[in-house]
Amino acid sequence: MNFETAQRMQAFETLVFSELAKRKKAKMARGEDVIDLSIGSPDLPPAREVMECLTRNIQDPAQYGYTLTGTDEFLEAVTVYYRERFGVALDPQQEVMMTMGSQDGLVHLPMVFANPGDVILVPDPGYTAYETGVLTAEAELYPMPLKKENKFLPDLEAIPEDVAHRAKMMILNFPGNPVPALASRAFFEQVVQFAKRYNILVVHDFAYSELVFDGQKATSFLEVEGAKDIGVEFNSLSKSFNMAGCRIGYLVGNAEVLAAFNRLKSNLDYGVFLPIQKAAAMALREGRELLADNVKAYEARRNVLVKGLAQGGWPIDPPQATMFAWAQLPEGWTSKEFAYGLLEHAAVVVTPGDAFGQHGEGFVRIALVQSESRLQEAARRIGDFLRTYGKIKTEQAY
C-alpha cells in the first residue's frame, strides 16, 4: 500500500544527527574506534541513593498504576528546590507542573498558545526542539540571532515592531544549548519589560541550571520581578541529576499558563511512573552533593578539552556552563565540512553548528560526555586532523 503522509510532515526533515549516526555506525562496523561527542546524553549515573530509592519502589506492586499528574511529594520537592536554590516562592498546586522531561513541554506548549500564522521568537542557534514545537503548532518561527559580539544574547531592540506585535511566545535558554552562555539579571529584566509591552508569553528553558563553572551561578528567569506575570520556566532532572532516561521534568511559573497546558496534557498522557517520581523527589530534596560532583566533573572535562585543542593549534573559548563547548571553527571551514571531515578522517563525532540554525554556521558543538582520557584523545585526533587538512581545500577532507 501507498501511505501518503500529511502535508505538515513536509516541514519535518531528517536531522543531521541521523546522518552522523549512520556514518558513525558504519565506521564502528568496520572496527574503528569512534569517539562520539555529538549527543548531549549524560554518561554519569544518578546518585546511589536515588537509584536505591527507584529500586526499592519498583518492588512495590501497588505503584504500577497510572499517576496522571505529578504527585504532591514531587511538586513539593520542586517547590523546596526553587526556594532554596533561587529564592523563588512557588505554590506547589498552582505554579508547579510535572512533565515527561522538559522537551515534552517545549514541543507541546506552543500548541496551547499559538494559532497557525502566529509568531514565536526563537533563539538562533537554538535547541532543535524549539523549531519542532513551532512547526507542530503551525506557527511562524522568527529567529533571534545569538552573536558572539553580543555575548550570545538576543538583541530585543532588533526585533521589528510588527513582528513583536504578532509574537505570541518568546523562547529563551540560559545556560544554553548549543551555546553555553549565561544571561544576567539585567537581561532578564529587559525581557520582562519587552514581554509586557507586547503581551508575549516568555518560556525559559532552564535544563542546564546546575552545570555552571568557575564558581558562577545561573539566574532563574523567575527570580526577576514581574517574570511570573508573563512567563514560565522548564527544568529537568536529565542533565543536573543524570536521570535523562527517566524522562521527568517540570514547568513552573504563571498559574494561568500551567492550567491551560494541563488541559492539553490531560488529553495526551497518563503521567510518569510513580517510582521515578519518588526518586526524582529525593534527588531534588537531597541531591546537593551530586550537583557539586557533576559540576566538578564537567568543569574538569572542559579544561582537558580546551587545553588539548589549544595544544593542537585550535584555541576555543572555554564554555561558562552546560555539557557543551561551542567552538568557532578555524578559517576556511564550513560547519558541515568540518564535522563530516572530522568523522571520516579522525573518527571523532561533533555536531555542525548550522544544525541549530543559520547563525550556527562557522561553529561546531562538542559534547563533554566522555571521560577526561577520551577527551584528551579526541583533542589529539582533532589536532592531527587540522594539521593534515587545515591547508588543503576542504572538499578533500569532506
DRENMAR-621184 format. One record per atom (N, C-alpha, C): x, y, z negated. Coordinates in pm, whole numbers, padded with zeros to 5 digits, always signed. Example, Ala and Ser with C-alpha at 12.3 -4.5 7.8 and 13.67 -1.06 7.14 Angstrom:
BEGIN
+01319-00569-00780
+01230-00450-00780
+01320-00330-00780
+01285-00225-00708
+01367-00106-00714
+01290+00003-00787
This chain:
BEGIN
+00083-00120+00000
+00000+00000+00000
+00087+00125+00000
+00028+00233+00047
+00098+00361+00050
+00039+00453-00056
+00113+00473-00165
+00065+00559-00274
+00124+00699-00256
+00038+00792-00222
+00082+00929-00200
+00077+01006-00330
+00189+01068-00366
+00194+01145-00490
+00120+01277-00477
+00081+01334-00589
+00013+01462-00591
+00106+01573-00543
+00048+01680-00493
+00127+01791-00441
+00219+01849-00547
+00174+01850-00673
+00256+01909-00778
+00389+01837-00795
+00396+01710-00752
+00519+01633-00767
+00629+01683-00674
+00593+01762-00573
+00694+01815-00483
+00789+01911-00554
+00743+01966-00667
+00826+02059-00743
+00929+01988-00829
+00909+01857-00852
+00998+01783-00940
+01099+01705-00857
+01218+01761-00847
+01323+01698-00769
+01405+01604-00858
+01473+01510-00796
+01566+01424-00869
+01683+01508-00917
+01708+01507-01046
+01811+01592-01103
+01950+01538-01072
+02048+01629-01079
+02187+01592-01053
+02234+01489-01155
+02171+01486-01273
+02208+01388-01374
+02194+01245-01320
+02090+01223-01242
+02066+01089-01186
+02175+01051-01088
+02217+01146-01005
+02323+01119-00908
+02456+01093-00978
+02485+01171-01081
+02608+01148-01157
+02605+01010-01223
+02490+00973-01280
+02478+00843-01345
+02498+00729-01246
+02446+00748-01124
+02461+00645-01021
+02608+00627-00984
+02680+00736-00966
+02821+00727-00929
+02904+00671-01045
+02869+00712-01167
+02938+00659-01285
+02919+00508-01293
+02797+00461-01274
+02768+00318-01282
+02847+00240-01178
+02858+00295-01058
+02934+00227-00953
+03081+00215-00990
+03139+00320-01049
+03280+00315-01088
+03301+00214-01200
+03209+00211-01296
+03221+00117-01406
+03207-00027-01357
+03123-00047-01256
+03106-00182-01199
+03234-00231-01134
+03319-00135-01093
+03449-00173-01034
+03557-00188-01141
+03516-00176-01268
+03609-00195-01377
+03686-00072-01418
+03646+00044-01371
+03716+00168-01406
+03672+00218-01543
+03763+00282-01613
+03736+00340-01745
+03684+00482-01726
+03554+00500-01744
+03491+00630-01723
+03464+00695-01858
+03501+00821-01871
+03471+00899-01991
+03354+00991-01959
+03240+00965-02021
+03118+01039-01989
+03099+01154-02088
+03115+01275-02039
+03096+01396-02118
+02982+01480-02059
+02883+01411-02002
+02777+01482-01930
+02648+01496-02008
+02613+01399-02091
+02483+01399-02158
+02501+01430-02306
+02415+01517-02359
+02425+01556-02498
+02353+01461-02591
+02396+01337-02593
+02337+01237-02682
+02435+01209-02794
+02399+01237-02920
+02494+01219-03031
+02546+01076-03039
+02678+01063-03059
+02738+00931-03073
+02761+00896-03219
+02728+00987-03310
+02744+00963-03453
+02613+00913-03513
+02617+00832-03619
+02495+00778-03678
+02432+00874-03779
+02306+00852-03814
+02248+00927-03925
+02317+00890-04056
+02288+00964-04161
+02341+00931-04293
+02295+00793-04336
+02380+00724-04411
+02347+00588-04455
+02215+00586-04532
+02192+00687-04617
+02068+00690-04696
+01945+00702-04607
+01959+00775-04498
+01847+00792-04405
+01817+00659-04335
+01920+00589-04293
+01899+00458-04230
+01841+00358-04328
+01885+00363-04453
+01829+00273-04554
+01683+00304-04582
+01647+00430-04582
+01507+00470-04601
+01422+00415-04487
+01471+00427-04364
+01399+00375-04249
+01384+00224-04257
+01494+00156-04290
+01491+00009-04300
+01393-00038-04407
+01396+00028-04521
+01309-00010-04632
+01161+00004-04595
+01127+00112-04530
+00986+00137-04498
+00937+00053-04381
+01027+00013-04293
+00989-00075-04183
+00938-00209-04237
+00986-00249-04353
+00945-00376-04412
+00804-00372-04472
+00746-00254-04481
+00612-00240-04542
+00505-00257-04434
+00425-00365-04439
+00325-00389-04336
+00217-00283-04329
+00203-00203-04435
+00097-00101-04438
+00134+00024-04359
+00254+00030-04305
+00299+00153-04240
+00298+00146-04087
+00222+00054-04032
+00223+00033-03887
+00101+00088-03815
+00018+00164-03883
-00098+00223-03818
-00065+00356-03752
-00164+00415-03686
-00147+00548-03628
-00125+00651-03739
-00037+00746-03713
-00021+00857-03808
-00099+00980-03763
-00122+00994-03635
-00197+01104-03572
-00126+01238-03583
-00084+01278-03702
-00018+01406-03722
+00101+01389-03815
+00164+01500-03847
+00271+01496-03946
+00214+01471-04084
+00284+01391-04163
+00240+01363-04299
+00265+01486-04387
+00195+01493-04498
+00217+01604-04592
+00362+01605-04639
+00419+01487-04659
+00557+01478-04704
+00652+01540-04601
+00633+01508-04474
+00719+01562-04370
+00702+01713-04357
+00578+01760-04353
+00551+01903-04337
+00608+01983-04454
+00597+01928-04574
+00652+01996-04691
+00805+01998-04685
+00865+01891-04635
+01012+01886-04624
+01062+01993-04527
+00991+02013-04416
+01027+02120-04323
+01017+02255-04392
+00911+02273-04470
+00890+02400-04540
+01006+02429-04636
+01045+02329-04713
+01156+02345-04807
+01286+02375-04733
+01309+02301-04627
+01431+02320-04548
+01440+02463-04496
+01332+02516-04440
+01335+02652-04385
+01351+02756-04495
+01291+02733-04609
+01305+02828-04719
+01448+02831-04771
+01510+02714-04786
+01644+02708-04844
+01752+02746-04744
+01734+02710-04616
+01840+02735-04516
+01832+02875-04456
+01710+02926-04435
+01694+03051-04360
+01615+03157-04434
+01566+03126-04553
+01489+03224-04628
+01355+03254-04566
+01300+03161-04490
+01173+03180-04421
+01063+03104-04497
+00958+03174-04536
+00845+03112-04605
+00743+03063-04503
+00701+02938-04518
+00604+02878-04426
+00493+02811-04504
+00372+02816-04451
+00259+02741-04505
+00263+02603-04438
+00287+02495-04515
+00303+02364-04452
+00180+02314-04378
+00063+02363-04412
-00059+02316-04347
-00099+02401-04226
-00053+02525-04220
-00095+02614-04112
+00020+02653-04019
+00143+02653-04070
+00255+02708-03994
+00364+02605-03965
+00336+02478-03986
+00431+02370-03956
+00356+02259-03884
+00415+02207-03777
+00352+02102-03698
+00458+02005-03649
+00434+01877-03662
+00527+01776-03614
+00514+01757-03463
+00627+01729-03397
+00627+01695-03255
+00715+01572-03234
+00702+01511-03119
+00786+01396-03084
+00918+01446-03026
+00999+01508-03111
+01118+01576-03065
+01081+01714-03013
+01178+01802-02999
+01146+01937-02953
+01110+01941-02805
+01166+01850-02724
+01136+01852-02581
+00988+01826-02555
+00927+01740-02634
+00783+01715-02624
+00706+01846-02628
+00739+01930-02725
+00669+02057-02738
+00705+02157-02630
+00833+02164-02597
+00877+02262-02498
+00815+02238-02361
+00793+02111-02327
+00732+02078-02197
+00581+02101-02198
+00516+02073-02312
+00370+02078-02316
+00313+02214-02355
+00386+02293-02433
+00330+02419-02482
+00287+02515-02371
+00362+02528-02260
+00316+02620-02155
+00177+02586-02100
+00139+02460-02105
+00006+02423-02056
-00105+02487-02140
-00075+02519-02264
-00175+02574-02355
-00196+02724-02332
-00091+02795-02290
-00099+02941-02288
-00078+03004-02150
-00040+02927-02050
-00016+02985-01918
-00109+02924-01815
-00172+03010-01735
-00253+02966-01622
-00167+02963-01496
-00212+02892-01393
-00137+02895-01268
-00113+03038-01220
+00012+03068-01190
+00047+03202-01145
+00097+03295-01253
+00071+03262-01378
+00126+03343-01488
+00278+03330-01491
+00344+03429-01545
+00490+03431-01551
+00538+03381-01686
+00643+03298-01683
+00713+03257-01804
+00860+03295-01787
+00912+03370-01881
+01050+03416-01878
+01140+03307-01936
+01240+03267-01858
+01323+03151-01894
+01470+03187-01878
+01556+03147-01973
+01700+03175-01958
+01759+03099-01840
+01853+03163-01771
+01922+03103-01658
+02071+03135-01670
+02155+03033-01699
+02124+02890-01708
+02048+02855-01836
+01966+02750-01824
+01887+02708-01938
+01860+02559-01934
+01819+02506-02046
+01787+02365-02058
+01679+02327-01957
+01698+02214-01890
+01611+02177-01777
+01465+02155-01817
+01439+02123-01944
+01301+02101-01988
+01217+02227-01978
+01280+02344-01984
+01204+02468-01974
+01136+02478-01837
+01214+02452-01733
+01157+02457-01598
+01049+02350-01581
+01070+02233-01640
+00970+02127-01633
+00838+02174-01693
+00844+02241-01807
+00723+02291-01870
+00653+02395-01786
+00730+02485-01724
+00671+02587-01638
+00602+02522-01518
+00669+02424-01456
+00611+02358-01339
+00487+02278-01377
+00489+02213-01493
+00372+02136-01536
+00251+02226-01554
+00273+02347-01604
+00164+02442-01622
+00127+02514-01493
+00203+02485-01385
+00184+02551-01256
+00197+02702-01269
+00285+02744-01359
+00312+02886-01379
+00431+02928-01291
+00466+03054-01300
+00577+03109-01221
+00696+03135-01313
+00810+03078-01281
+00930+03096-01362
+01002+03223-01319
+01033+03307-01418
+01116+03425-01391
+01246+03409-01470
+01360+03397-01399
+01487+03372-01469
+01541+03497-01536
+01591+03479-01658
+01663+03585-01729
+01811+03546-01728
+01894+03611-01646
+02034+03571-01633
+02110+03584-01765
+02188+03480-01796
+02279+03483-01910
+02420+03501-01855
+02475+03621-01874
+02603+03655-01814
+02710+03673-01921
+02830+03632-01886
+02941+03641-01979
+02964+03783-02027
+02951+03879-01936
+02977+04018-01973
+02873+04073-02071
+02762+04003-02085
+02657+04044-02180
+02651+03948-02298
+02761+03876-02323
+02770+03779-02432
+02664+03670-02419
+02624+03642-02295
+02526+03538-02262
+02391+03563-02329
+02356+03690-02350
+02223+03728-02398
+02145+03786-02281
+02015+03757-02270
+01937+03815-02160
+01921+03965-02179
+01925+04037-02069
+01905+04182-02069
+01756+04209-02052
+01688+04234-02162
+01542+04252-02157
+01504+04376-02078
+01588+04479-02081
+01555+04602-02009
+01565+04583-01858
+01631+04475-01813
+01643+04449-01670
+01519+04379-01613
+01430+04335-01700
+01307+04269-01654
+01213+04373-01598
+01171+04362-01472
+01084+04463-01412
+00953+04479-01491
+00903+04600-01492
+00782+04631-01568
+00664+04544-01527
+00646+04524-01396
+00532+04445-01350
+00546+04299-01392
+00669+04248-01396
+00692+04111-01441
+00661+04099-01589
+00708+04193-01668
+00684+04191-01811
+00534+04193-01842
+00457+04270-01767
+00312+04277-01789
+00243+04145-01754
+00299+04070-01658
+00239+03942-01617
+00286+03825-01703
+00391+03847-01779
+00450+03737-01855
+00361+03695-01971
+00343+03565-01986
+00268+03510-02099
+00361+03456-02207
+00478+03409-02168
+00570+03348-02261
+00714+03388-02228
+00798+03386-02331
+00942+03401-02315
+01008+03288-02394
+01095+03212-02328
+01167+03103-02394
+01311+03147-02419
+01356+03128-02543
+01492+03160-02582
+01555+03037-02646
+01690+03035-02653
+01761+02917-02704
+01897+02959-02756
+01905+02984-02889
+02031+03024-02952
+02044+02955-03088
+02153+02880-03112
+02262+02845-03019
+02208+02767-02901
+02270+02786-02785
+02208+02741-02663
+02267+02618-02598
+02190+02561-02510
+02228+02453-02421
+02181+02491-02281
+02272+02505-02185
+02412+02464-02185
+02509+02568-02241
+02462+02693-02260
+02553+02800-02302
+02553+02806-02455
+02664+02772-02519
+02667+02761-02665
+02687+02895-02734
+02603+02993-02699
+02615+03128-02755
+02524+03143-02877
+02557+03240-02961
+02476+03274-03076
+02408+03409-03052
+02288+03424-03108
+02216+03551-03098
+02222+03621-03233
+02234+03752-03230
+02237+03831-03352
+02096+03866-03398
+02085+03904-03523
+01956+03951-03575
+01909+04074-03495
+02003+04161-03458
+01967+04281-03382
+01903+04244-03248
+01957+04141-03182
+01897+04099-03055
+01755+04048-03078
+01735+03964-03180
+01601+03913-03207
+01504+04025-03243
+01552+04129-03309
+01465+04244-03339
+01422+04311-03209
+01514+04319-03114
+01480+04374-02983
+01375+04287-02914
+01388+04155-02927
+01293+04062-02867
+01153+04084-02926
+01144+04099-03057
+01014+04121-03122
+00948+04247-03069
+01024+04354-03058
+00969+04479-03007
+00921+04463-02863
+01000+04395-02781
+00965+04373-02640
+00838+04290-02630
+00830+04182-02708
+00714+04093-02703
+00586+04162-02748
+00596+04246-02849
+00478+04318-02895
+00433+04421-02793
+00530+04482-02725
+00496+04583-02625
+00418+04523-02509
+00453+04399-02470
+00391+04339-02352
+00299+04220-02385
+00276+04195-02512
+00187+04086-02555
+00236+03951-02501
+00360+03917-02536
+00425+03795-02488
+00449+03701-02606
+00418+03573-02587
+00448+03471-02686
+00595+03432-02673
+00670+03444-02781
+00812+03406-02781
+00826+03265-02836
+00898+03180-02763
+00922+03042-02803
+01073+03025-02816
+01119+03004-02939
+01263+02990-02961
+01298+02844-02985
+01387+02791-02902
+01437+02654-02915
+01559+02658-03006
+01547+02601-03126
+01649+02612-03231
+01710+02475-03262
+01716+02389-03160
+01755+02249-03181
+01900+02234-03230
+01985+02335-03204
+02126+02327-03245
+02155+02417-03364
+02056+02438-03447
+02066+02535-03556
+02179+02506-03652
+02215+02379-03670
+02315+02344-03771
+02454+02320-03715
+02468+02312-03585
+02600+02286-03526
+02666+02418-03489
+02714+02489-03591
+02774+02621-03574
+02911+02619-03639
+03011+02676-03571
+03150+02659-03610
+03211+02785-03673
+03333+02768-03722
+03416+02878-03773
+03350+02954-03887
+03273+02883-03969
+03211+02945-04085
+03092+03033-04054
+03047+03035-03930
+02932+03117-03894
+02801+03044-03926
+02690+03116-03919
+02558+03059-03944
+02461+03111-03840
+02381+03021-03785
+02282+03062-03685
+02167+03136-03752
+02109+03228-03678
+01993+03304-03726
+01865+03243-03671
+01774+03209-03760
+01641+03166-03716
+01565+03288-03664
+01497+03271-03552
+01415+03380-03499
+01313+03427-03602
+01263+03334-03682
+01158+03369-03779
+01212+03449-03897
+01343+03462-03910
+01399+03547-04015
+01369+03694-03990
+01346+03732-03865
+01330+03872-03828
+01187+03918-03858
+01176+04035-03915
+01044+04089-03948
+00956+04100-03823
+00835+04050-03833
+00740+04056-03722
+00748+03939-03626
+00849+03853-03641
+00865+03742-03547
+00748+03645-03553
+00700+03618-03672
+00591+03523-03687
+00461+03575-03624
+00451+03705-03606
+00332+03763-03542
+00323+03726-03395
+00438+03710-03332
+00438+03690-03186
+00513+03565-03142
+00559+03483-03238
+00644+03374-03193
+00640+03248-03276
+00703+03146-03217
+00718+03016-03281
+00860+02967-03256
+00898+02866-03331
+01032+02810-03319
+01026+02658-03322
+01089+02595-03223
+01102+02450-03222
+01235+02412-03285
+01232+02303-03361
+01355+02246-03413
+01340+02095-03409
+01451+02027-03433
+01454+01883-03411
+01554+01820-03505
+01538+01692-03532
+01637+01617-03609
+01734+01542-03519
+01720+01560-03388
+01800+01485-03292
+01949+01515-03304
+01985+01643-03302
+02125+01683-03297
+02183+01704-03436
+02114+01779-03522
+02168+01810-03653
+02182+01687-03741
+02086+01594-03731
+02084+01478-03820
+02110+01346-03747
+02150+01354-03619
+02185+01235-03540
+02069+01135-03532
+01948+01185-03512
+01830+01099-03504
+01762+01113-03368
+01843+01127-03262
+01788+01156-03129
+01688+01050-03083
+01720+00922-03105
+01631+00815-03058
+01503+00803-03138
+01497+00866-03254
+01377+00859-03337
+01264+00946-03282
+01299+01044-03201
+01202+01134-03139
+01110+01200-03240
+01169+01283-03324
+01090+01359-03419
+01146+01500-03430
+01055+01596-03424
+01090+01736-03437
+00971+01811-03492
+00974+01943-03479
+00863+02019-03535
+00858+02158-03474
+00741+02219-03486
+00715+02355-03442
+00671+02435-03563
+00728+02552-03581
+00694+02637-03695
+00668+02779-03646
+00589+02853-03725
+00564+02992-03691
+00417+03026-03686
+00377+03101-03586
+00243+03159-03575
+00133+03052-03586
+00046+03068-03685
-00057+02967-03713
-00156+02952-03598
-00188+03062-03531
-00282+03057-03419
-00225+02975-03304
-00097+02993-03276
-00030+02918-03169
-00028+02769-03204
+00007+02737-03328
+00013+02597-03370
-00124+02530-03362
-00230+02602-03401
-00365+02544-03395
-00404+02513-03251
-00373+02604-03158
-00405+02581-03017
-00325+02464-02961
-00196+02457-02996
-00113+02347-02947
-00160+02215-03005
-00203+02215-03129
-00252+02092-03191
-00376+02038-03120
-00457+02128-03064
-00574+02083-02987
-00531+02000-02868
-00426+02046-02799
-00375+01968-02685
-00313+01838-02733
-00226+01846-02834
-00153+01728-02878
-00247+01619-02930
-00358+01658-02989
-00452+01558-03041
-00514+01476-02929
-00503+01524-02806
-00555+01451-02690
-00445+01378-02613
-00320+01389-02660
-00208+01330-02586
-00146+01210-02654
-00135+01211-02786
-00063+01103-02853
-00121+01078-02991
-00063+00980-03060
-00115+00937-03190
-00011+00948-03300
+00083+01040-03284
+00177+01068-03390
+00305+00986-03383
+00392+01008-03482
+00523+00943-03492
+00517+00835-03599
+00579+00722-03572
+00585+00607-03661
+00615+00654-03804
+00534+00609-03901
+00543+00656-04038
+00682+00638-04101
+00749+00523-04084
+00883+00512-04141
+00981+00616-04087
+00966+00656-03962
+01052+00761-03906
+01022+00894-03975
+00894+00923-03998
+00861+01046-04068
+00920+01049-04208
+00916+00935-04277
+00971+00928-04412
+01123+00949-04411
+01190+00887-04314
+01334+00904-04302
+01370+01048-04266
+01291+01109-04179
+01315+01248-04141
+01296+01341-04258
+01193+01316-04337
+01169+01399-04455
+01286+01389-04553
+01339+01268-04570
+01456+01252-04657
+01575+01329-04602
+01598+01321-04473
+01710+01392-04412
+01698+01542-04436
+01580+01598-04418
+01559+01741-04436
+01579+01783-04582
+01537+01697-04673
+01548+01730-04816
+01689+01711-04870
+01758+01605-04823
+01879+01562-04891
+02001+01553-04799
+01990+01603-04676
+02095+01578-04578
+02202+01684-04566
+02221+01765-04669
+02318+01875-04659
+02460+01824-04631
+02496+01715-04695
+02631+01661-04677
+02652+01616-04532
+02551+01554-04473
+02561+01512-04333
+02579+01632-04242
+02505+01740-04269
+02516+01860-04186
+02659+01912-04187
+02718+01918-04304
+02856+01967-04315
+02953+01875-04243
+02933+01744-04257
+03020+01648-04190
+03008+01659-04038
+02887+01680-03990
+02866+01694-03846
+02940+01814-03790
+02928+01926-03861
+02995+02047-03816
+03146+02026-03809
+03202+01964-03913
+03346+01936-03915
+03387+01847-03798
+03306+01744-03771
+03340+01651-03663
+03337+01719-03527
+03232+01796-03499
+03222+01861-03368
+03322+01976-03355
+03350+02045-03464
+03449+02152-03457
+03588+02095-03428
+03620+01982-03491
+03748+01917-03463
+03756+01870-03319
+03648+01814-03268
+03645+01772-03128
+03661+01891-03034
+03591+02000-03066
+03606+02121-02985
+03752+02164-02978
+03817+02167-03093
+03956+02213-03098
+04048+02124-03015
+04025+01992-03024
+04105+01898-02947
+04087+01921-02797
+03962+01936-02755
+03934+01956-02612
+03993+02087-02562
+03966+02195-02633
+04014+02327-02588
+04166+02328-02582
+04233+02273-02681
+04379+02269-02682
+04432+02184-02566
+04369+02067-02545
+04414+01978-02438
+04397+02040-02301
+04285+02109-02278
+04262+02172-02148
+04361+02286-02126
+04390+02362-02232
+04487+02472-02219
+04625+02417-02185
+04663+02307-02248
+04792+02245-02218
+04798+02195-02075
+04682+02158-02021
+04676+02112-01883
+04661+02224-01782
+04663+02348-01829
+04657+02462-01738
+04519+02519-01715
+04423+02480-01797
+04287+02532-01780
+04236+02586-01914
+04266+02709-01947
+04215+02767-02071
+04066+02799-02058
+03988+02760-02158
+03845+02789-02160
+03811+02857-02291
+03698+02926-02293
+03652+02989-02416
+03602+02882-02512
+03650+02879-02637
+03601+02780-02732
+03456+02809-02769
+03369+02708-02765
+03229+02730-02798
+03212+02769-02944
+03115+02857-02969
+03085+02900-03105
+02997+02800-03179
+02930+02714-03103
+02830+02627-03163
+02794+02515-03066
+02709+02425-03110
+02650+02313-03036
+02750+02202-03010
+02710+02105-02932
+02797+01993-02894
+02845+02007-02751
+02849+02130-02701
+02889+02154-02563
+02994+02263-02552
+03078+02250-02451
+03162+02360-02405
+03108+02407-02270
+03099+02536-02253
+03054+02597-02127
+03178+02656-02062
+03234+02582-01968
+03368+02609-01918
+03364+02675-01781
+03423+02796-01773
+03433+02865-01645
+03541+02800-01561
+03509+02771-01436
+03599+02694-01352
+03715+02778-01299
+03826+02711-01270
+03936+02782-01201
+03887+02833-01066
+03950+02936-01019
+03910+02998-00892
+03917+02897-00778
+03819+02903-00690
+03818+02819-00571
+03726+02700-00578
+03670+02673-00695
+03582+02558-00710
+03436+02601-00724
+03346+02524-00663
+03205+02535-00698
+03177+02431-00807
+03066+02446-00874
+03034+02357-00986
+03022+02212-00941
+02950+02190-00833
+02929+02052-00786
+03058+01992-00732
+03136+02070-00657
+03263+02019-00606
+03353+01972-00720
+03359+02053-00825
+03444+02018-00938
+03391+01893-01008
+03262+01889-01038
+03206+01776-01115
+03218+01645-01039
+03184+01647-00911
+03191+01523-00833
+03337+01484-00805
+03422+01583-00783
+03563+01553-00761
+03628+01496-00886
+03593+01551-01002
+03648+01502-01127
+03605+01358-01154
+03479+01328-01126
+03431+01192-01146
+03502+01096-01049
+03517+01137-00925
+03576+01049-00824
+03724+01021-00852
+03799+01124-00890
+03944+01110-00897
+03999+01098-01038
+03920+01135-01141
+03970+01128-01278
+03881+01044-01368
+03768+00999-01316
+03673+00917-01393
+03629+00986-01522
+03607+01117-01511
+03551+01196-01621
+03422+01261-01571
+03314+01246-01647
+03184+01298-01605
+03152+01425-01683
+03132+01535-01612
+03081+01659-01668
+02962+01702-01583
+02887+01800-01632
+02767+01842-01560
+02790+01974-01490
+02764+01982-01359
+02781+02110-01289
+02685+02216-01343
+02735+02336-01359
+02656+02442-01422
+02531+02480-01346
+02533+02467-01212
+02415+02507-01137
+02298+02411-01154
+02321+02298-01223
+02208+02210-01257
+02114+02276-01356
+02160+02383-01421
+02081+02452-01523
+02030+02587-01474
+02047+02615-01344
+02002+02741-01289
+02111+02803-01204
+02071+02895-01116
+02167+02950-01020
+02279+03029-01088
+02252+03085-01206
+02355+03162-01274
+02453+03072-01350
+02433+02942-01338
+02530+02848-01394
+02641+02813-01296
+02629+02862-01173
+02734+02836-01075
+02867+02894-01124
+02974+02815-01101
+03105+02858-01145
+03142+02807-01283
+03052+02727-01343
+03078+02669-01475
+03047+02520-01470
+03097+02447-01568
+03052+02311-01596
+03025+02300-01745
+02934+02208-01780
+02906+02180-01920
+02979+02052-01959
+03052+02059-02069
+03127+01944-02119
+03073+01909-02257
+03022+01787-02272
+02962+01745-02399
+03069+01684-02490
+03066+01723-02615
+03164+01675-02714
+03114+01547-02781
+03080+01448-02700
+03013+01329-02752
+03103+01206-02747
+03234+01229-02752
+03331+01120-02759
+03427+01149-02874
+03500+01049-02914
+03596+01065-03022
+03707+01163-02982
+03782+01209-03081
+03892+01302-03054
+03994+01241-02958
+04023+01113-02975
+04122+01050-02887
+04071+01042-02743
+03942+01016-02727
+03886+01010-02591
+03882+01149-02528
+03855+01251-02609
+03856+01387-02557
+03997+01430-02519
+04097+01387-02595
+04236+01412-02557
+04267+01348-02422
+04222+01225-02405
+04245+01155-02279
+04172+01224-02165
+04049+01267-02191
+03973+01337-02087
+04045+01465-02046
+04095+01541-02144
+04167+01665-02113
+04293+01636-02032
+04363+01528-02066
+04483+01491-01990
+04447+01460-01845
+04339+01381-01826
+04297+01347-01689
+04255+01471-01611
+04185+01563-01678
+04141+01685-01610
+04262+01767-01569
+04362+01776-01656
+04484+01848-01620
+04553+01787-01500
+04562+01654-01496
+04623+01585-01381
+04543+01612-01254
+04411+01610-01267
+04323+01635-01152
+04347+01775-01096
+04354+01875-01184
+04373+02011-01137
+04511+02031-01075
+04612+01966-01133
+04746+01978-01074
+04752+01916-00934
+04672+01810-00916
+04674+01741-00786
+04588+01811-00682
+04470+01856-00724
+04372+01907-00626
+04348+02057-00634
+04407+02125-00734
+04377+02266-00753
+04416+02354-00637
+04517+02316-00561
+04563+02398-00449
+04528+02338-00313
+04444+02233-00318
+04401+02169-00195
+04256+02210-00169
+04215+02216-00045
+04077+02251-00015
+03984+02159-00094
+03887+02217-00156
+03804+02143-00249
+03727+02029-00182
+03702+02042-00054
+03628+01934+00014
+03703+01801+00004
+03836+01806-00002
+03913+01682-00010
+03894+01612-00142
+03875+01691-00249
+03851+01632-00381
+03708+01580-00390
+03617+01648-00321
+03476+01614-00330
+03444+01491-00248
